[in-house]
Every structure is written in structure tokens, then in C-alpha cells.
Amino acid sequence: MLLAGGDLGIKTWAAQALTDGHSIDIGLLQLRLAYNPGVAFSLGATLPAWIVFTATALITAASRSTPGGRPAPGA
């Protein structure tokens, strides 16, 4: 819960502080705001939402179970 709250807080800050092409230079890093319209690496950006949702659900279900139908150890 703490991580989710921190994530939302950082996203809110970034959306406000890095708008209109602004960037923040913090030494070795330069922070810029960018949006990803797809899933990973913009894959799925042009696919209908129901296809992306269905594929995500199938992958999640497959990764959480073993051939015996029981949850994978540690899942």
C-alpha cells in the first residue's frame, strides 16, 4: 500500500512539474515527462482495448497456475 501511494504521488508530481517540455537535471539523470500509449514499449498502442485486456488476463492466469491447476509456489 505504501509503494502504491508513493507511486501515485510521484506520478502526480511529475505530471505537474514536468509539463510543457520542461525537464529537471539532477546530475547524471535528466527527468522528462513521456507517455506510453501502449502496453510495453508501445506494443498494443494500435490494438483495441479488449484485445490488450484479454491478452493480459490470459498471460496473468497462465503465469499464476501450474499444470495441476494449483497456484504456483510463492504466487
Secondary structure, DSSP 8 states (H G I E B T S, - for coil): -HHHHHHHHHHHHHHHHTGGG-EEEETTEEEE-----SSSTTTTTTS-HHHHHHHHHHHHHHHTB-TTSSB-TT-
